[in-house]
Amino acid sequence: MDFVSFMEARHSVRQYDSNRTVAFEKIERAIRAAQQSPSSCNRQTCRVYAFTEKPSIARVLAHHDGNRGFGELLGGVFVVTVDLSHWNTVGERNQGWVDGGMFAMTLALGLHAEGLGACMLNWSAAREQDIKMRTCVGIPDNEIIITLIGFGHMRDEFRVPVSARKPIDMVLTHEPSLR
Ligand SMILES: Cc1cc2nc3c(=O)[nH]c(=O)nc-3n(C[C@H](O)[C@H](O)[C@H](O)COP(=O)(O)O)c2cc1C
């Protein structure tokens, strides 16, 4: 499969076969793929807290808004964080979001390559919610939560939203006149 076809075959999956457990080897391979993401100065600041047991998935998702209707079907959930202690200048203050976002995307693609479905789960959390999740998972103060990723085995047949993409000329400006 060429790369564009691989990307076009990925969709956020919200219908899972909840009876199938996700093998740890698949998780490890997806994480190894994500580790190949570029990172600023090769600092490799991303961390992943992985849950595949139904009770622990439920406890983690209890602190998340945005998984209604499919959270209970997931075969696993990742909490992706970045260790901020690797940066110390003001100019680098947003680097964690960039490195963390790139890592999370590659991780989602790694799951896709393993034949698993996945769905990013926003961490647009207020302070109290963030503290509850940190306490639940045991995330130290020097790490920020980038996103959660839900994943699991896909059903033989399932539906995904169309999620049409914008025309390429709304995204790409080729050779704009320079001032
Ligand atoms: C940062 C981020 C957070 C997201 N959070 C959620 C979420 O909480 N719940 C959900 O069902 N989908 C979530 N999504 C999935 C988006 O809705 C989805 O990626 C988008 O509609 C495009 O669809 P596609 O992934 O199938 O191409 C999130 C995606 C991103 C990138």
The ligand as an SDF file (V2000), in Angstrom:
LIG
                    3D

 31 33  0  0  0  0  0  0  0  0999 V2000
   -6.5550   16.2210   19.3570 C   0  0  0  0  0  0  0  0  0  0  0  0
   -7.7660   15.4270   18.9610 C   0  0  0  0  0  0  0  0  0  0  0  0
   -8.7440   15.1530   19.8960 C   0  0  0  0  0  0  0  0  0  0  0  0
   -9.8540   14.3810   19.5480 C   0  0  0  0  0  0  0  0  0  0  0  0
  -10.7620   14.0730   20.5120 N   0  0  0  0  0  0  0  0  0  0  0  0
  -11.8000   13.2690   20.2170 C   0  0  0  0  0  0  0  0  0  0  0  0
  -12.6880   12.8560   21.2450 C   0  0  0  0  0  0  0  0  0  0  0  0
  -12.5680   13.2360   22.4130 O   0  0  0  0  0  0  0  0  0  0  0  0
  -13.7030   12.0230   20.9130 N   0  0  0  0  0  0  0  0  0  0  0  0
  -13.8800   11.5610   19.6290 C   0  0  0  0  0  0  0  0  0  0  0  0
  -14.8240   10.7890   19.4020 O   0  0  0  0  0  0  0  0  0  0  0  0
  -13.0320   11.9310   18.6290 N   0  0  0  0  0  0  0  0  0  0  0  0
  -12.0040   12.7540   18.8920 C   0  0  0  0  0  0  0  0  0  0  0  0
  -11.1110   13.1200   17.9130 N   0  0  0  0  0  0  0  0  0  0  0  0
  -11.2550   12.5580   16.5650 C   0  0  0  0  0  0  0  0  0  0  0  0
  -11.7300   13.5950   15.5210 C   0  0  0  0  0  0  0  0  0  0  0  0
  -13.0900   13.8400   15.6970 O   0  0  0  0  0  0  0  0  0  0  0  0
  -11.4280   13.0340   14.1170 C   0  0  0  0  0  0  0  0  0  0  0  0
  -10.0300   12.8490   13.9890 O   0  0  0  0  0  0  0  0  0  0  0  0
  -11.9110   13.9570   13.0130 C   0  0  0  0  0  0  0  0  0  0  0  0
  -13.3120   14.0670   13.0310 O   0  0  0  0  0  0  0  0  0  0  0  0
  -11.4870   13.4560   11.6260 C   0  0  0  0  0  0  0  0  0  0  0  0
  -11.9440   12.1150   11.4250 O   0  0  0  0  0  0  0  0  0  0  0  0
  -10.9450   10.9290   11.0890 P   0  0  0  0  0  0  0  0  0  0  0  0
   -9.9690   10.8000   12.2040 O   0  0  0  0  0  0  0  0  0  0  0  0
  -11.8130    9.7170   10.9480 O   0  0  0  0  0  0  0  0  0  0  0  0
  -10.2420   11.2710    9.8060 O   0  0  0  0  0  0  0  0  0  0  0  0
  -10.0040   13.9070   18.2160 C   0  0  0  0  0  0  0  0  0  0  0  0
   -9.0130   14.2020   17.2750 C   0  0  0  0  0  0  0  0  0  0  0  0
   -7.9060   14.9430   17.6420 C   0  0  0  0  0  0  0  0  0  0  0  0
   -6.8320   15.2160   16.6220 C   0  0  0  0  0  0  0  0  0  0  0  0
  1  2  1  0
  2  3  1  0
  2 30  2  0
  3  4  2  0
  4  5  1  0
  4 28  1  0
  5  6  2  0
  6  7  1  0
  6 13  1  0
  7  8  2  0
  7  9  1  0
  9 10  1  0
 10 11  2  0
 10 12  1  0
 12 13  2  0
 13 14  1  0
 14 15  1  0
 14 28  1  0
 15 16  1  0
 16 17  1  0
 16 18  1  0
 18 19  1  0
 18 20  1  0
 20 21  1  0
 20 22  1  0
 22 23  1  0
 23 24  1  0
 24 25  2  0
 24 26  1  0
 24 27  1  0
 28 29  2  0
 29 30  1  0
 30 31  1  0
M  END
$$$$
